[in-house]
C-alpha cells in the first residue's frame, strides 16, 4: 500500500495543517441523524491536535449548487465535533473569505477550526482544472501541510481532494489508511470462502463491482431493488417492482459467467410484495417466481426479500471467512420491510473472519436498526468510493498521495 502517511509529514507542532474530512452527514431540522463519519474522523484529528498542530478542517455536505444554502451549513457539525473532542471548534462562516481568514489567524497550537461547506464555492467541483487550482491555492494559503482523510470523496477530482494535495506536502490520514488496508484485503488476499452481498435499488450502480469481483469471489448474493432485474433476466414476472429493462442482457451475461466460473449466485426464493410503496401498505410474502400471482396482481411491488431468503442469505454469510456487503435488502426505512436487511446485518456480526459493511445506505441501515459500529469488522465511510475501489477504478484523491493503484 504505497501511500504517504502522517509520519511522512514529520513534526507538526506549531504547524498549520489543512485536513479534508468527510462530514457529509444526514441532517434533519439541523440535527445530525447519523454521526458515523464524524466519529470516524476523530482519531486523525486527535493525532494532529496532540502533536500541537493548528488544524483547519474542511468538508462538503449535501449537494448545494455552488452557493450558500442554510440547510447545508456545517455549523451543526462544528458543534457536535466540539462535543466529541471535548474542546471548542471554531467555525468559519465561509471557506476562503474574511471570516475564514479571521478564524485561521486566531488558531493556537492544538486548536481546531472548521470551514463552511466547500461546495458553497462553485470552484470546488468545477470541471475546469484552472478554477479548481485557484480555489485550492486559496485554501492552501498559509498552511504547512495537507492531510486527506475523507475517504468518501477520494474517487472525486475536486479542489479540496486533488489539487490541494499537489499544492502542499500531503499525506493520508488514519481513516484513509485503515480503509485502504481493509479494502485491499478484499481484493488481494481474501480468506475463503469469500462472499459479496449486493443490494440497493439499481443494478446499474453495481455493474462495475459485479464485473470485477465475479472472478474473485465464491458467493454472490443479490437483494434489494436490483434483484428484480435478475429475476426478470431469468424470465420471471416482477409486476410493478423496480426493473431496469436496459440491463437485462448484461445481467443474463452475469448469470452465465457465474455458472462458468463456479460462483454460487444466490437470488431470493421469496419476496415481500406490497400494494404500494408505503410504510403502511398491505403486503404478503410470495415465491420469487410468482410475484405477479400475489393478491395485488400487476400493481404489486417487491419491497424486501422474504424470510426463507433471509435465512438462506444469513447461512451463506455466516459460513464465509470474508464478507463485503453494500446495499440494503429492502426498504429498511419502513419497519415492515426491514427484516431482510436486519437478517443480513446480524449474520455479518457472526462471521468468523473479516466482515465489511460498505458504507452509504448499508452503514445507515445498520445504525438505524440498532447495531453498533464495533459489531462489525469494518464499516466503510465511503459508499461510492468503496465500490469504485473494488471495481478497480481510478481514484484521483489516492493517486495524489502517491498511491499507484491496484
N, C-alpha and C positions, 0 to 999 in steps of 0.2 A: 504494500500500500504506500507507494511513493507520493507522499503529500507533506507539505511543510506543516509542522505542528507548533504549538505555542513555544516550545523550547527554542525553536529557531529564531525567535524574536529577541532572545537574551533578557537581560534585567529590564523590567518595565517600570520600576519605581520612579515616580515623578514624571513619567511619560504620558502623553495623551494618546489613548487607544480608541480608535473608531471600531465599533463592532456591529456587524449586520446580524440581527436576530430575526426570528420568525415569530412575531407576536400577532399573527393573523388568527385571532381567536373569535369564536362566536359571541355576539353581544345581543342582549335583549333588554330594551329600555335602559341602555348604558350600563347594563350589568353583564359581567362575564359569565357565560354559562358552562364553559369548559376551559379550564386554565392549564391544561396539559402542556401546551407549548411554552407557556411562561415558566412553569416548574422545570421543564427540560433545559431551559437556558441558564438556570441558577448555578450549576457547577462551574461553567466557564466564567460567568460574571463574578462569582466569589473568588475564583482563582486570580483574576485580574485585580480585583479590589484589594485582596490580601497582599498582593505584591506592591501595593501603593500606587497603582496607575490611576490616572484621571480617565474615566471610562465614559465614552459618548456612544449610547446605543441608538440604533435606528432600525425601523421596520416599516412594512406596509400593513394595512388592514382593509380587507374588503376590496371592492373594485370601484373606487371613485374615478371620475372621468377627468383627471388631470387638474382638479381644482378642489379647494377645501369644501368638505361636506361634513357637517356636525356629527352625523350618525357614524362616521368612520374615524372620529378622533381617537387618538391613542391615550387620551387623558385617563380613562379608566384603567388602562394597562399600567401606566406610571404609578397610579395609586396602589394597585394590587402588588406590583413589583416591590414597592417600598415596604408593604406589609410583610411580604415573604422574606425579604432581605433583612428586615428589622432596621432599616435606615431610610432616610428621606431620599427620594429620587426627584431631582429637579426636572421639570418638564418645560420644554421649549414649544411655543405655540406655532413655530414654523420650522423649516428644515435648514435653510441657508440664509435666512433673513436676520433682521435686527435682534429678535428675541433669542434665536439660536446662538448668535454671537455673544449676547449678554450672558446666557446660561453657561456657555462653554468657558468664557473668560472667568467666571466666578468659581469654577470647579477647583476643589482642593485635592491633594493626593488621597486616593482611597475613596473618592466620591463618584457617584454615577448620575448621569443625565440621560434623558430620553428625548429624542427629537420627534416632532409631529410626523404624521403619516407621509412617507416618502412619495406616495402616489398622488399627493396633492400637487406635486410638480410634474407636469407632463413629460419632462425630460427623463424621468426615471425609467419609463417604459417605451421611450421613443424608438422608432425603427431607424432613426438617423444616428449613427455611431458618434458623429461630432457633437450632437446635442447631449447624448449620454455622457461623453467625455467631459463636456463643460460642466455638467451637473456634478459629476464625480470629483472634478477638480475643486469645486466649491465645498463639497462635503469633506474632502481630504485636507483642506487648508488648515494648517495649524496642528494637524495630527502627526504622530511619530510612527504609528503602525496601524495595521488593519487586521482584524480577526473576523473570519467568515464563520458564523455559527448558525445560520438559518438554513438548515438542510432542505426545508420545504421549497426553497427558491433556487437551489444550485443548478436546476435544469433551465434557468432563465438567463438570457444575455441582457441583463439590466444594469443600470449605472451603479447601484449600490452592491451589486453581486460581482460583476465582471470588471467594469472599468476602474472602480475604486481599488480593486486588488492589484491593478497594474500601476496605480499612482503612488502606492505606499509599500513598505516592507509588509508582506502579508502571510498569514498562516491560518490553518483550520482551527476552530475551537474544539473543545472536548466533545460537544454534541455531534458535530460533523464527523469527528474521528471515530466515535462509537458507531454511528450509522454506517460508515464505510466498512468498519470491521465486521459488523453483523451481516450486512448485505453481501459482502464479498464471500462470506462463508456460505451463503445461499447459492452463489453462482459458481464458486470454485471448489469448495471441499465439503459439500453437504453429507452428513451422515445419512445412511439409508435404513429403512425406506424414507423417501422424500415425497411429501405431499404438498400440493399447492391448491388452495381453496380460493376460488374467484366468484364474486357476486357483484352486486351493484346493478344499475339499471341497464346499461348498454354494453353489448358485446364489442361494439366498435371501439370503446375505450380501452379494451383489454387485448386487442388484436396482436400488438407487438409483443406483449409479455407471453401470450399463449404460443406465438410463433417461436420465441427464443427459448422458452422453458420446456416445451414438449419433449425435445430430445434429452433433457436433463433430469426429468422427474420420473417417479414411479407411479404416482397417482395424481390425477387432476379432477377436482370436484367442482361442479358448476351449479351455482344457485343464483338467487336474485332475479331481477328482471331479465337478465341475459339468458336465463335458462330456456325461455320460451322460443328464442331463435334457434336454440339447439333442438328443442322438441319439434319445431316446425321443419327443421332440416331433416329430421327422421320421418317426416310425413304425418305428424300428429297435428290436429287442430288445436288452436290455443285461444279461441273465442276472441274477447276484446283485450287480452293480455298484451303487454308490451312486445312488439315484434319489429325487428329490423330486416325487412324483406331483402334489402340490397346486400345483406351479409350472408344470406342462406347458402350460397355456393361456397363461400370461403369456409363457413362452419362445417359443411359436408366434407371439405378437404381436411379439416382438423380431425373430424371423426375417423376418417380413413387413415390419416397419418398416425393417430394414436394407436389404432389397431395394428398398423405395420410395425410400430416401434415397441409394441407390447406394453404400452402405458395404459393403466387402468383408468378409464374415463368414467367417472360416476355422475350420472344425472339423476335428479329426483324421480322417485317412483310414485309419489303422491304430492298433491299441491293443494294449498288452501285457496279456494276460489270465493270471491265476494261479489255481491250485487253491484257494488260501486267502489270507487277509490275514496273511502270514508272510514273513519275510525269506528263508527257505529254501524257499519253496513252488515247486513246478514251475510253469513258465509258458511261454507261447508268444505270438508276435505274429500277430494276425489282422486282417482288414479290419474297419473300424469298423462296417460294416453286417452283419457276420457273427459278432458276439461269441458268440451262442448256438450257433454251429456249431463253436466251439473244442472240443478234446477233453475239456474239463471240463464241457461242456453247460450246464445251467441253474444249476449251482453256481459257474461261473467268475466271477471278479471282476476288473474292469479296474483296474490299478494304475499305469499310465503311458501316455503317448502313445507310438506306435510310431516306429521310425526314419525312415520316409518322412515322417510328420507332423512330426517334429522338424526334419528338413531343410527342409521347406516353411516351417515357422514361422521358422526361422533366416533364410531368404532374405527373408521378408516383413519381418523386424525390421531386418536389415542395410540394406535398401533404404529405410528410413524416416529422416526427419530428426529426429523427436521420437517417443520411445517411453516409455510408462508400463507397468510390469509389477507386478502384485500377485497372488500366489498361485502355488505350485509346480505343475508339470505332472503330477506323480505323487507317490508316496510316497518322497520323496527320501532320507528317513532310512534306507531299505533300499537298499543298493548296486544290487541287481538292478533297481530301479525308479526310479533317479535320472537315467537318460540323457536323458530329455526335458527335465527341469529344467536339467541341465548344458548342454544344447544351446542353450536359450533364454538362459541366463546368458552363455554365450560370445558369442552373437550380439549381446547388449547391449553387450559390451565393444568391439565393432567398429562401432558406429553412428557415423556422421559427423554428429554433432548432439548433442541432449540425450537421454540415456538415464537414466531414473529407476527405481530399484528401490523399490517402495512399502512398505517396512517389513515388520514382522511375520514370517511364515514365509518370505517371499521373501528378506528380509535374512539370516535364519538359514540359509537354504539356500545362498546364495552363499558365505557364510563357511565352512560345513561342507564345501562342495565345493571349497574351496581358493582361491577368488577373493579378491583384496584389495579393500578399500573404494574405493581410488583407481583401480580398474579401470573404475569406472562414473562417470557424470556426477554422480550423487547417489544416496545410499541414505537413504531417509527413516527417521526414528526412530519414526514413528507409523503403524502399520498401519491401525487403525480411524480415527484422526484424518485420515490422508491420504485414505482413501476418503470420509469424510464431507465433507471439503473439496471433493473432486472432484464429489460429487453435489449440491453447493450447499446443504448442511445448515447449520444454525445452530451456531456454535462459541463457547459462552459464555466460555471462557478467553481467546479473542482479543477478543471484544467488550469484556471488562473492561479491555483495554489500548487501547481506542479504535478497534479495527478495525470497519469498517462493513459488512463482508460483501462478497459478490460483486457 
